[in-house]
Amino acid sequence: MLAMAVVILNGRRQVAVKALLAIAAFLPLAQQVTIAGLHFTFLRILILVGLCRVLSRGEARGFQWLTQDKLFLAWVLAGLIFGVMRSPTAEIFGMAYNSIGVYFLIRCLTRDPSEIIEHLRFLAFAIVVIAVAMSWELATHRNPFFVFGGVPEFVVERDGRFRCQGPFRVCILAGTFAATLFPLLLGLWRKGGRDKKLALLGMAGCAFSTCAAASSGALITIVMAMIGTALWPVRSHMRWIRRGIVVAILGLMLVMNAPVWFLIAKMSDLLGGTGWYRSNLIQQAIYHFNEWWLIGSSYTANWPCGMPLPGDPNNVDITNEYIAEGLQGGLLRLGLFLAIIVTCFKIIGRAVRNEQDSGTAKLWWAIGVSLASHCAAFISISYFDQIQVFWFWLWAVIAVLPLKAVPVSVVDARPLPEQDLTTGQTLAANSDASIGARGQEPHPA
């Protein structure tokens, strides 16, 4: 942590971002310092260090408030205010601090879309290291990250398969991290250049880590990523594809005896896992809509989904990010969450259309595929732990895409001095208005 703090304070902007991502990638979130009963995780300490760097160096000057930034801030405030109204806890303030700190720190330190490539190079290296650790975990059934605390020493086994988790608190988060990173590295590989070998190695690490996690949700996520990448040739027809998906869902609702979300349970019958629980969770969220729609809810133990969580007797396991958003801040927070995602897709769409370089356009498309993969993963898991850092990182770098500096030729808009048509000499009145006469710079065109 101290080493990364030094790097954040003294390194280049992109190196500082990589130091923050390194802490999230390699250290379980349980690493923390406790002072007077308050828990300061390593991540929160480094966020504070990063904010001090930004303020001391003036790197926040010229920050452009975009629609994406305003929606993000409103989303955080909705969760904070409604959380305090329900039951004020230190965790609510900690979540708001983490969200704002990570997002705006990366926004301030990333000024051009070309800098995203350097982030991806580091993430390719990080997933290779994690994959090596998970291979050790698979071979010995012991997690090497156990020495840092926060993760179990021995690998969990279910249905005869060992479920590796690396530095993440649960295996499905480890698999989801790898699955959503896969399209980004695939985009880096398709961009070409000197990063192809590193990207290919990172893709292999993503595929292995997804399989080692033994999570059906993560496997479906990486399959969705492959499908999204394959849609590149028909990118100009995505409007019709989206409408076709909506029509297909409506058609399934008409012919199915059960609600359409019980298709998750059907898929679970083929791939394994607890798909029925996830389908039933959506059903119960609809049945108990009146309990959470206004400001959310801190009590779901009455939902007939199963036993309450061992560490939280007031709640069942909410394995759906969309339901979790509603419980944290009602329809307002859920609506803002969806508005951020929609805005991100719009930004990516414009970036792909406006990009002249084919390789770079494919990379921007890959970012959109990664975003869609996260959206698919949200049906089977609600994000917590350090994977939130990479989710906020994705939001932040997407917001940077419109900020690409475009060379603009400055045109001198001063009127030409009038001339006497008979003598060809410049009239005195206009001659006095020239730059040389008054020593003033012209107003920019």
Helices and strands as residue ranges (DSSP letters): H 2-10, H 13-26, E 32-35, E 38-41, H 42-57, H 67-86, H 90-109, G 113-115, H 116-140, G 144-148, E 156-158, E 161-163, H 171-191, G 193-195, H 196-212, H 216-230, G 232-237, H 238-255, G 260-262, H 263-271, H 275-287, H 289-292, H 321-354, H 358-377, H 387-400, G 401-403, H 428-432, H 435-438
